[in-house]
Amino acid sequence: MTAGNFTGRGAGPGEEVFVGGYRSYALGLLTVVYTMNFVDRQILGILGEPIKKDLGLSDAQLGLLQGAAFAILYTFVGLFIAAWADRTVRKNIIAGTLAIFSVMTILCGLAHNFWQLFAARIGVGIGEAGTSPPAHSIISDLYGMEQRATAMAVYGIGINFGTMLGIYGAGYVYEMTESWRLGFLVAGVPGLVLALIVWLTLREPPRGFADRAHHAPSEEPAATLVQTFSHLWSLRSFRFLSLGAMLNAFAGYGAVGFYSNFLIRSHGFTVGEVKDVIAIGLGLVGGIGTFFSGYIVDRLARHDVRWSMWFPAITILMGIPFTLGFYLYPEKWIAIALAAFPVFFGVVYLAPSLAISQRLAKLSMRAKTSAVLFLIINLIGYGVGPWAVGALSDALMPIYQQDSLRISLAVLVGGAGALSGLCFLIASFPLRKDLAATAPTGAGPAA
């Protein structure tokens, strides 16, 4: 990938730094930041059972802590931080909010009841709201449309690495100390160091830098939140893309929030055994799926951009039978083997969704577009998914006893996943028309 692929009009004075090795460094650093986001989020998942027993929580309360407590302000604050990011220095926002959620993660470990932990989780959500929208905007300025899905896939691996590190690290600390509180402290401190590194070493690229190979730099004023939402919602492809992503997140976050509890209750695993199984499954298998989804979609989309929606639709639907098998099959190691397929297929939506939404956005609304997509994904997907699984499990307890969580996961995760795949398929129909209508002058037609 040469500089010419991304700077067709030539880099201006002082802009040469944003090509070559630095661009890879910036993407790698932002991926590490995203990794830290998910390290913090996974501790409640892996240590859900000891936290539940220590604080006397129900499954529904545990679901609220993992979902709604985090997602409510995360989604709405993210909109305003994104609007700010479209007008100011994005790397400073990333560094500052990273420091905030790292401190709040440490405070989670000091909580002594449900409401204290709920408040600390809200703080984590507020901090994490400021990292992804400006990061997506920077990545889109560094990578042109032909490589953007791959770049977003690399960034998206932070989900899998963070999940793996959070689950394995917190599980290991608990094994050694039998203290769930220490896991939050160990997760929070490195984020403070990373915030300093971001502030000192990450540089701000010119807006629209990578798009100069296709069209002249935009002089349009920054769009408002209302203008951004109105523009995106007028596009049928974005409406169904975002709905598909939301349903996939509902299934994914609902599943991840109770993986540990399910394996402990239904298959007799210990916390130590669960950490190994989930860390390898979600981290390694999910990471491979995340990266290759972006890599494959970038290549397929050169022939027809609708592959950006077809590919996640096909793979998500392929994973549904394996999802049901994982939750319902009685033999634990066969069930674990079946789980590898939905873990691999269930993550392929992210990179294409981010890349296409950035293409549908105008240059002046890229960070806000990311925030709007995350609002839709997280408010219902993350905010409601874990709670819905926990609440249905509590409701089914009198009937199914120990298997109530198993049934709840099969019904909600399997059903939401199937609907997600259908939404991505529907989004493919108007995609070429919507991309042509929103393409900047001189960008050429969508493939």
C-alpha positions as CSV (number, residue, x, y, z in Angstrom):
1,M,0.0,0.0,0.0
2,T,1.8,3.1,-1.2
3,A,1.2,6.7,-0.3
4,G,-0.2,7.3,-3.8
5,N,-3.1,5.0,-3.1
6,F,-4.4,7.5,-0.5
7,T,-3.0,10.9,-1.4
8,G,-3.7,11.2,-5.1
9,R,-3.2,14.9,-5.0
10,G,-0.1,14.7,-3.0
11,A,0.5,15.3,0.7
12,G,0.7,18.9,1.7
13,P,3.5,20.4,3.8
14,G,3.9,18.5,7.0
15,E,1.5,15.8,6.0
16,E,4.0,13.2,4.9
17,V,4.0,11.7,8.4
18,F,0.5,10.3,7.9
19,V,1.5,7.7,5.3
20,G,3.7,4.6,5.6
21,G,4.9,3.4,9.0
22,Y,3.2,6.1,11.1
23,R,-0.2,5.2,9.7
24,S,0.3,1.6,10.9
25,Y,1.5,2.8,14.3
26,A,-1.6,5.0,14.7
27,L,-3.9,2.2,13.7
28,G,-2.1,-0.1,16.1
29,L,-2.3,2.4,19.0
30,L,-6.0,3.0,18.5
31,T,-6.5,-0.8,18.4
32,V,-4.8,-1.0,21.8
33,V,-7.1,1.7,23.2
34,Y,-10.1,-0.2,21.9
35,T,-8.7,-3.4,23.5
36,M,-8.6,-1.6,26.8
37,N,-12.3,-0.7,26.4
38,F,-13.2,-4.4,26.3
39,V,-10.8,-5.5,29.0
40,D,-12.8,-3.4,31.4
41,R,-16.2,-4.6,30.1
42,Q,-15.4,-8.4,30.5
43,I,-14.7,-8.5,34.2
44,L,-18.3,-8.6,35.2
45,G,-18.9,-11.4,32.7
46,I,-16.2,-13.7,33.9
47,L,-16.6,-13.0,37.6
48,G,-20.4,-12.7,37.5
49,E,-21.0,-15.7,39.8
50,P,-18.7,-14.6,42.7
51,I,-19.9,-11.0,42.3
52,K,-23.5,-12.1,42.4
53,K,-22.9,-14.2,45.5
54,D,-20.9,-11.5,47.3
55,L,-23.3,-8.6,46.7
56,G,-26.5,-10.8,46.7
57,L,-27.6,-10.0,43.2
58,S,-30.2,-11.5,40.9
59,D,-29.6,-12.5,37.3
60,A,-31.6,-9.4,36.1
61,Q,-29.4,-7.1,38.3
62,L,-26.3,-8.7,36.9
63,G,-27.6,-8.1,33.4
64,L,-28.3,-4.5,34.3
65,L,-24.8,-4.0,35.5
66,Q,-23.3,-5.4,32.3
67,G,-25.7,-3.7,30.0
68,A,-28.0,-0.8,30.9
69,A,-25.7,0.7,33.6
70,F,-22.9,1.0,31.0
71,A,-24.9,1.7,27.8
72,I,-27.4,4.4,28.8
73,L,-25.0,7.3,29.1
74,Y,-22.4,5.6,26.9
75,T,-24.7,6.0,23.9
76,F,-26.0,9.5,24.5
77,V,-22.7,11.0,25.8
78,G,-21.1,9.5,22.7
79,L,-23.2,11.7,20.4
80,F,-22.1,14.9,22.0
81,I,-18.4,13.8,22.2
82,A,-18.6,12.9,18.6
83,A,-20.0,16.3,17.6
84,W,-17.1,17.8,19.6
85,A,-14.6,15.5,17.8
86,D,-15.8,16.7,14.4
87,R,-14.7,20.2,15.4
88,T,-11.6,19.8,17.5
89,V,-8.4,17.7,18.1
90,R,-9.6,14.1,18.3
91,K,-6.5,12.5,19.9
92,N,-6.9,14.7,23.0
93,I,-10.5,13.5,23.4
94,I,-9.3,9.8,23.1
95,A,-6.6,10.3,25.7
96,G,-8.8,12.2,28.2
97,T,-11.7,9.7,28.0
98,L,-9.4,6.8,28.2
99,A,-8.1,8.2,31.5
100,I,-11.6,8.7,32.8
101,F,-12.9,5.1,32.2
102,S,-9.7,3.7,33.6
103,V,-10.2,5.5,36.9
104,M,-13.9,4.5,37.0
105,T,-12.9,0.8,36.4
106,I,-10.7,1.0,39.5
107,L,-13.7,2.4,41.4
108,C,-15.8,-0.6,40.3
109,G,-13.5,-2.7,42.5
110,L,-14.3,-0.5,45.5
111,A,-18.1,-1.0,45.3
112,H,-19.9,-2.7,48.2
113,N,-23.5,-2.9,46.9
114,F,-25.5,-2.9,43.7
115,W,-26.0,0.8,43.5
116,Q,-22.4,1.7,44.0
117,L,-21.3,-0.7,41.3
118,F,-24.1,0.6,39.1
119,A,-22.8,4.2,39.5
120,A,-19.2,3.2,38.8
121,R,-20.3,1.3,35.6
122,I,-22.1,4.5,34.4
123,G,-18.8,6.3,34.9
124,V,-17.0,3.6,32.8
125,G,-19.6,4.0,30.1
126,I,-19.2,7.8,30.0
127,G,-15.4,7.5,29.6
128,E,-15.6,4.8,26.9
129,A,-18.1,6.9,24.9
130,G,-15.2,9.2,23.9
131,T,-12.8,6.7,22.3
132,S,-14.4,5.0,19.3
133,P,-16.2,7.9,17.4
134,P,-13.0,10.0,17.1
135,A,-10.9,6.8,16.5
136,H,-13.2,5.8,13.6
137,S,-12.9,9.3,12.1
138,I,-9.1,9.3,12.4
139,I,-8.9,5.8,10.8
140,S,-11.1,7.0,7.9
141,D,-8.8,9.9,7.3
142,L,-5.8,7.6,7.2
143,Y,-7.2,4.8,5.1
144,G,-8.9,5.1,1.7
145,M,-12.2,3.4,0.9
146,E,-10.5,0.4,-0.8
147,Q,-8.7,-0.6,2.5
148,R,-11.1,0.9,5.0
149,A,-12.9,-2.3,5.9
150,T,-9.6,-4.0,6.5
151,A,-8.4,-1.1,8.7
152,M,-11.7,-1.2,10.6
153,A,-11.3,-4.9,11.0
154,V,-7.9,-4.5,12.5
155,Y,-9.4,-1.9,14.9
156,G,-12.3,-4.3,15.6
157,I,-9.9,-7.0,16.8
158,G,-9.6,-4.9,19.9
159,I,-12.9,-6.4,20.9
160,N,-11.5,-9.9,20.8
161,F,-8.1,-9.1,22.3
162,G,-9.8,-7.1,25.0
163,T,-12.3,-9.8,25.7
164,M,-9.5,-12.4,25.8
165,L,-7.3,-10.3,28.1
166,G,-10.1,-9.2,30.4
167,I,-11.5,-12.7,30.8
168,Y,-8.2,-14.5,31.2
169,G,-6.6,-11.7,33.4
170,A,-9.6,-11.3,35.7
171,G,-10.1,-15.1,35.9
172,Y,-6.4,-15.6,36.7
173,V,-6.4,-12.9,39.4
174,Y,-9.5,-14.5,41.0
175,E,-7.9,-17.9,40.9
176,M,-4.8,-16.6,42.7
177,T,-6.5,-14.3,45.2
178,E,-10.2,-15.3,45.3
179,S,-10.9,-11.5,45.1
180,W,-13.1,-10.2,42.3
181,R,-12.2,-6.6,43.4
182,L,-8.5,-6.9,42.5
183,G,-9.4,-7.7,38.9
184,F,-10.8,-4.2,38.4
185,L,-7.7,-2.6,39.8
186,V,-5.4,-4.6,37.6
187,A,-7.5,-3.7,34.5
188,G,-7.7,0.0,35.3
189,V,-4.1,1.0,36.0
190,P,-2.6,0.2,32.5
191,G,-5.2,2.5,30.9
192,L,-3.8,5.5,32.7
193,V,-0.4,4.8,31.2
194,L,-1.8,4.2,27.8
195,A,-3.7,7.6,27.9
196,L,-0.4,9.4,28.4
197,I,1.1,7.5,25.4
198,V,-1.8,8.5,23.2
199,W,-1.6,12.1,24.2
200,L,2.2,12.3,23.6
201,T,2.5,10.2,20.4
202,L,-0.7,10.2,18.4
203,R,-0.9,13.0,15.7
204,E,-4.0,14.6,14.2
205,P,-4.4,13.9,10.4
206,P,-6.1,16.4,8.2
207,R,-9.8,15.6,7.7
208,G,-10.5,13.8,4.5
209,F,-6.8,13.1,4.0
210,A,-7.1,9.6,2.6
211,D,-10.0,10.6,0.3
212,R,-7.9,13.0,-1.8
213,A,-7.2,10.2,-4.3
214,H,-10.9,10.3,-5.2
215,H,-12.1,13.8,-4.8
216,A,-11.1,17.3,-3.7
217,P,-10.9,18.0,0.0
218,S,-14.3,19.1,1.4
219,E,-14.8,22.7,2.5
220,E,-18.3,22.0,3.9
221,P,-19.0,23.2,7.4
222,A,-19.3,20.7,10.2
223,A,-22.8,19.1,10.3
224,T,-24.9,19.2,13.4
225,L,-26.2,16.1,15.2
226,V,-29.7,16.6,13.8
227,Q,-28.3,17.0,10.3
228,T,-26.2,13.9,10.6
229,F,-29.1,11.8,12.0
230,S,-31.5,13.1,9.4
231,H,-29.0,12.4,6.5
232,L,-28.3,8.8,7.7
233,W,-32.0,7.9,8.5
234,S,-33.0,9.1,5.0
235,L,-30.9,6.2,3.7
236,R,-32.8,2.8,3.7
237,S,-29.5,0.9,3.6
238,F,-28.3,2.6,6.8
239,R,-31.6,2.0,8.5
240,F,-31.4,-1.8,8.0
241,L,-27.6,-1.9,8.4
242,S,-27.9,-0.3,11.8
243,L,-30.9,-2.5,12.8
244,G,-28.9,-5.6,11.8
245,A,-25.9,-4.5,13.8
246,M,-28.2,-3.7,16.8
247,L,-29.8,-7.2,16.8
248,N,-26.4,-8.8,16.4
249,A,-25.1,-6.8,19.3
250,F,-28.2,-7.8,21.3
251,A,-27.3,-11.4,20.7
252,G,-23.6,-11.0,21.2
253,Y,-23.6,-8.9,24.4
254,G,-26.4,-11.1,25.8
255,A,-24.4,-14.2,25.2
256,V,-21.0,-12.8,26.4
257,G,-22.6,-11.4,29.6
258,F,-23.7,-14.9,30.7
259,Y,-21.2,-17.3,29.0
260,S,-19.4,-17.8,32.4
261,N,-22.6,-18.3,34.3
262,F,-24.0,-20.7,31.7
263,L,-20.9,-22.9,31.7
264,I,-20.7,-23.0,35.5
265,R,-24.3,-23.8,36.0
266,S,-25.1,-26.1,33.1
267,H,-21.8,-27.9,32.6
268,G,-20.1,-27.7,36.0
269,F,-17.0,-25.6,35.0
270,T,-15.0,-23.6,37.5
271,V,-14.1,-20.0,37.1
272,G,-10.5,-21.0,36.2
273,E,-11.7,-23.5,33.5
274,V,-14.2,-20.9,32.1
275,K,-11.5,-18.3,31.7
276,D,-9.4,-20.6,29.5
277,V,-12.4,-21.7,27.3
278,I,-13.9,-18.3,26.8
279,A,-10.6,-16.4,26.4
280,I,-9.5,-18.8,23.6
281,G,-12.9,-18.9,22.0
282,L,-13.8,-15.2,22.0
283,G,-10.3,-14.0,21.7
284,L,-8.6,-16.2,19.2
285,V,-11.5,-17.5,17.1
286,G,-13.4,-14.2,17.3
287,G,-10.3,-12.3,16.4
288,I,-9.7,-14.4,13.3
289,G,-13.3,-13.9,12.2
290,T,-13.1,-10.1,12.8
291,F,-9.9,-9.6,10.8
292,F,-10.8,-11.8,7.9
293,S,-14.3,-10.4,7.6
294,G,-12.8,-7.0,6.7
295,Y,-10.1,-8.5,4.5
296,I,-12.5,-10.6,2.5
297,V,-15.2,-7.9,2.3
298,D,-12.7,-5.4,0.9
299,R,-11.9,-7.8,-1.9
300,L,-15.4,-8.9,-2.6
301,A,-16.7,-5.4,-2.6
302,R,-14.4,-4.4,-5.4
303,H,-16.6,-6.4,-7.7
304,D,-19.9,-5.5,-6.0
305,V,-20.3,-3.3,-3.0
306,R,-23.3,-5.2,-1.9
307,W,-21.0,-7.9,-0.6
308,S,-20.4,-5.6,2.3
309,M,-24.0,-6.6,3.4
310,W,-24.3,-10.0,1.8
311,F,-21.2,-11.4,3.6
312,P,-22.4,-10.7,7.1
313,A,-25.9,-11.8,6.2
314,I,-24.8,-15.2,5.0
315,T,-22.3,-15.9,7.8
316,I,-24.6,-14.8,10.6
317,L,-27.4,-17.0,9.3
318,M,-25.0,-19.9,8.9
319,G,-24.1,-19.6,12.6
320,I,-27.6,-20.0,14.0
321,P,-27.8,-23.8,14.1
322,F,-24.5,-23.9,15.9
323,T,-25.7,-21.3,18.4
324,L,-28.7,-23.5,19.3
325,G,-26.4,-26.5,19.5
326,F,-24.1,-24.8,21.9
327,Y,-26.8,-24.0,24.4
328,L,-28.9,-27.1,24.1
329,Y,-26.4,-30.0,23.6
330,P,-25.9,-31.8,26.9
331,E,-22.2,-32.9,26.4
332,K,-20.0,-30.0,27.4
333,W,-17.0,-30.5,25.0
334,I,-19.2,-31.0,22.0
335,A,-21.2,-27.9,23.0
336,I,-17.9,-26.0,23.3
337,A,-16.8,-27.2,19.8
338,L,-20.1,-26.0,18.3
339,A,-19.7,-22.6,19.9
340,A,-16.6,-21.9,17.7
341,F,-18.9,-21.4,14.7
342,P,-21.2,-18.7,16.0
343,V,-18.2,-17.0,17.6
344,F,-16.5,-16.9,14.3
345,F,-19.5,-15.9,12.2
346,G,-21.1,-13.6,14.7
347,V,-18.4,-10.9,14.5
348,V,-18.1,-10.5,10.8
349,Y,-20.8,-7.7,10.7
350,L,-18.6,-5.1,12.5
351,A,-15.9,-4.1,10.0
352,P,-18.3,-3.9,7.0
353,S,-20.9,-2.0,9.0
354,L,-18.3,0.6,10.2
355,A,-16.7,0.9,6.7
356,I,-20.0,1.3,4.9
357,S,-21.5,3.8,7.4
358,Q,-18.4,5.9,6.9
359,R,-18.8,5.8,3.2
360,L,-22.5,6.9,3.6
361,A,-21.4,9.8,5.7
362,K,-20.2,13.2,4.6
363,L,-16.7,14.2,5.6
364,S,-18.0,16.7,8.2
365,M,-20.0,14.0,10.0
366,R,-17.8,11.0,10.3
367,A,-17.3,10.9,14.0
368,K,-21.0,11.7,14.6
369,T,-22.0,8.9,12.1
370,S,-20.0,6.5,14.2
371,A,-21.7,7.8,17.3
372,V,-25.2,7.4,15.8
373,L,-24.4,3.9,14.7
374,F,-23.1,3.1,18.2
375,L,-26.2,4.7,19.8
376,I,-28.4,2.3,17.8
377,I,-26.2,-0.7,18.5
378,N,-25.5,-0.1,22.2
379,L,-28.7,1.4,23.5
380,I,-30.7,-1.7,22.7
381,G,-28.0,-4.2,21.9
382,Y,-25.8,-3.6,24.9
383,G,-28.3,-1.9,27.1
384,V,-31.1,-4.4,26.8
385,G,-29.4,-7.6,25.7
386,P,-27.8,-8.8,28.9
387,W,-30.7,-7.6,31.0
388,A,-33.2,-9.4,28.8
389,V,-31.3,-12.7,29.1
390,G,-31.1,-12.3,32.8
391,A,-34.7,-11.3,33.2
392,L,-36.0,-14.2,31.1
393,S,-33.8,-16.6,33.0
394,D,-35.3,-15.3,36.3
395,A,-38.8,-15.7,34.9
396,L,-38.1,-19.3,33.7
397,M,-36.5,-20.4,36.9
398,P,-39.7,-21.8,38.5
399,I,-40.2,-24.0,35.4
400,Y,-36.7,-25.0,34.2
401,Q,-34.7,-24.5,37.4
402,Q,-31.0,-24.9,36.7
403,D,-31.6,-24.9,32.9
404,S,-33.5,-21.5,32.9
405,L,-30.4,-19.6,31.7
406,R,-29.8,-22.2,29.0
407,I,-33.3,-21.8,27.6
408,S,-33.2,-18.0,27.9
409,L,-29.9,-17.8,25.9
410,A,-31.1,-20.2,23.2
411,V,-34.3,-18.3,22.6
412,L,-33.0,-14.7,22.7
413,V,-29.5,-15.1,21.2
414,G,-30.7,-17.5,18.4
415,G,-33.7,-15.4,17.6
416,A,-32.0,-12.0,17.5
417,G,-29.1,-13.5,15.4
418,A,-31.5,-14.8,12.8
419,L,-33.3,-11.4,12.5
420,S,-29.9,-9.7,12.3
421,G,-28.9,-11.7,9.2
422,L,-32.2,-10.9,7.5
423,C,-31.7,-7.1,8.1
424,F,-28.2,-7.1,6.5
425,L,-29.7,-8.9,3.5
426,I,-32.4,-6.2,3.2
427,A,-29.8,-3.5,3.6
428,S,-28.0,-4.7,0.5
429,F,-30.9,-3.9,-1.9
430,P,-30.7,-0.1,-1.8
431,L,-27.0,0.1,-1.0
432,R,-25.6,1.0,-4.4
433,K,-28.2,3.7,-4.9
434,D,-27.6,5.2,-1.5
435,L,-23.8,5.2,-2.0
436,A,-24.2,6.9,-5.4
437,A,-26.5,9.5,-3.9
438,T,-24.1,10.4,-1.1
439,A,-20.8,10.1,-3.0
440,P,-18.7,13.4,-3.2
441,T,-18.4,15.0,-6.6
442,G,-15.7,13.2,-8.6
443,A,-15.7,10.1,-6.4
444,G,-17.2,7.9,-9.2
445,P,-20.0,5.4,-8.9
446,A,-20.2,2.7,-6.3
447,A,-18.8,-0.7,-7.5
